[in-house]
């Protein structure tokens, strides 16, 4: 992080301008320069599988943009907790550090009723067995290579997570504020790093399955389009390498069936 990015300190303060378009362009360029020269992928921004092409802005990245544009953050917290569920709604207000002028705000919310906070893995089978049925569950998840697994889970104690959900609500609000104030939503999506790990795996698996299906369709089509046994053999040889490389055993079975069907059709044509 040795790169130097020069920023007009007054640039974030609302003011009348003879050329507002030039200011907007200059502002956008500054965000791009910071992203390229200062931010690092995996530290300040990242990608969530299946969540779109735009990188997601992480908390550390939001802090870099606040430092760049001299944005101070102020928080207004509303406690919406009730009936054993702790829930906070936070309004993060961005202000210019030097003048105190409000620049914009962003809302964030978090609750112990969210999936990632509501349940935890049982310490042992005995804990799961003695927990009331309404406070335990058997959760199903998908395996990367196909099939599924199960996890014994019990409910968490909301009070133990009060500080955690408050911090998460503040983080979500701050990132929303930074995206609003810096108009960087065209470069970054809202923070998604706090997605439930299981949901992230599902998104990644959905994306992989979509890619695998496209590959299967492509090679099955090549097999079906083979004009003779020699070209079919060549398709078969190349396709086997592709499916072995992707470790897609189910796709290989589908491809092999397509090759077999095409071979039978070519044989029947030749005999006819």
N, C-alpha and C positions, 0 to 999 in steps of 0.2 A: 504494500500500500504506500509506495513512494511517489506515486503520480500526484501532480498538483492540478487541481481544477479550480480555475478562477470563477467566482460567482459575484454578481452585483448584489450587494447586501440589501439594497432597497428594492430589489426586483420582485420580492414576494409581497411587498406592501401595496395594497390597492391604491392606485393613483390615476389621474387623468393623463392620457398620453396622446401625442399627435400621431403615433403609429403603433396602435395596440397589437396589430398583426405581427410586427417585428418582435415585440416583447414576448408574444406567445411562442414564436419560432425559436427565439433565443432561450426561453425557458425550457422548451422541449429538448433542445440540443444539450443543455446543461445536464438534464436527467440522463440522456444517452451517454454523455461523456463520463458521468459518474459511474454508470453501470459498466462501461467498458474499461475505465481506468482504475477504478477503486473496488467495485464489488466483485466477489468471487462466487462462482456457481457452487452450490452446496453449503455456502456459508451465509451469504446475503440473499440469495434467491435460489430456487430449485424447481424441479419438475415433478408433478404428481402424475403417475401413470393413469391414463384414462380420463384425466381432468382437463384436457384441452392442450393447445400448443403453447399458450403464453406461460412464461415462468411465473411461479407464485412468489410473492414478496414475503420474505421471512422477517422476524422481529429485528434481527441485526441489520438487515437491509433498510428497514424503516428508520432505524436510528442513524444510519449513514446519511439518508436523505434529510433528516431533521438537522443534523450537524451542518450539512452542505448549505441548506437554505435558512439556517438560524431560526428553526422552529422550536418553540418551547411548548411542552404538552401539559395541559391541566385537565383534571378528571372530576366528573360529577357522577357519583355512584348512587344508584337506586336499588334498594334491597327489596326484592320481590319474593322472598322466601315465604313458604307456607306449607302446611301439611307434611312435614318431614322432608321437604325438598328445598335445598338452598339454591337460590337463583339471584344473580346480579345482572343489572343492565347498566352499562357504563357509557357515558358521553365524554369522549376525549376532544378537548378544544385545543386547536393549534393556534398559538399566538407568536407574533414576531418578537424575537428575544430582545431587540434593541428598543422597539417602540411600544410593545405590548398590544399592538393592533391585532384583533382577532382575524385569522385567515381562513378558518373553516373548522369543521368538526366531523367526527365519525362515531357511530354507535357500535357497541359490541355487547354480547350477552353470553352468559354461560350458566349452566345448571348442573347440579348433581344428578339430575334425571337423564342426562345424556348417556348414551350407550357406554362410552369409554370410562365414565365415572360411576355409573350405576352398579356395575358388576366387577368382580375380581375372581381370579381362579381360586378354587378351594385349596387350602393348604394340604389337605389329605382327604381320603375317602371318609374318615370318621367325622370330620367337620361337615362335609357335605351331607352325610346321613342324619346328623342330629339337627341340622338346620331345617326350620319349618318349610313345607313345600312351597309356600307363597314367597319365600325368600331365597329360593335356589332354582337353578335351571340347568339343563343340559344344552349347551350351545353347539351348533353344527357349523363347520367351516369347510371351505373347499381346499383341496390340495393342489399344488401347482401342476403336478403331472396327471391330474384327474382323480376322481374319487373324493372322499370327504373324511373329516376327523371330528371328534367330539371333545368338548372341554367341560368339566364340572365347575360351575360357577355359583357363587353366593353373593348376596347383596352387600354393598359397602355401607359404612356408617357415614351419613351425609356430613355430620359435624367434623369428621376427620378431613374432609375435602373442602371446607369452607374457604380457606386461604388459597387453595389451588384454583378453585373456580373463579375467585375474585381476580386473581392474577391473569387468568386466561381471558376473562371478560375485558380487562384493561388492555391486554395485548391485542385482542381482536379490534377493540375500539381505536387503539393507536394506529394500527396498520390501515384501518379504514380511513382515519383522518389524514394520514400521510398520502394515501392514494387520492383523496379528494382535494387536498391542498396543493399537491404537486402536479395534479392532473396526469398522473402516471398510469392510469388504468388501462391505457392503450398498450402499455409495455408490460404491465404486471397484472395478475389476477389477485383477488383477495387472498389473504393468508389461508393456506390449506394444510399447513404442516401439522395442525392439531387434529386432523381427521383420525377417526378410529383406525388403528392399525389393521384390523380385520377388513374394514371397508377399503383401505388402500390396497390390500392384497386382492380383494375382489375386483377393484378397478383394473389392477395390473393383469389379473387373470382374464378379465373380459377383453382387454386390449390384445393380449396374446392370442386368445381364442379367435378373435376377429382376424388377426394376421394369419393364423394357421389356416382358417377357413378359406381365405383368399388364396393361399398357397395350394391348398388341396384342389380348389376349383380350377386353378391355372393348370396344374399338372394332369388333372383328369381330362381337361379340355384338350391338352396336347396329345394325350393317349387316344382320345376319341377322333382326333383329326389325322392320326397317322394313316398314310395311304398304302403302306405295305408293311410286311413283317420286319423288314430291315430297319425302316424308320421307327417302327414301334419298339424294336429292340434297343435302339439308340435312346429313345425317350425313357424307356424302362431303366437303362443304365444311369442316365443323368438324374432321373427322379429319385432313385434309391439313395444317391449321394445327398440329395437335398433333404430328404426325410430323415436320413440318419443324422445329418448335421443339426437338424432342428429337434431331434429326439421326439418326433411326433409319431408314435407307434400306431395310434388310431388312424392318423392321416395316411400312413403308409398302407394300412389294410385297405382303405378306401381306394387309394391309387392302384394298388395291386389288383383289386377287383375290376377297376376300369380298364387296366391293361389286359386282364384275362378276357373280359367281355369283348374288347376290340379285337383281340387275337382270334377269338372264336368267330366273330363276324367276318374277318378277313379270310379265314379258312373256309367258311361257308361260301363266300363270294368266289374264291378260287376254284372250289369244287363245282360251283354252279356253272 
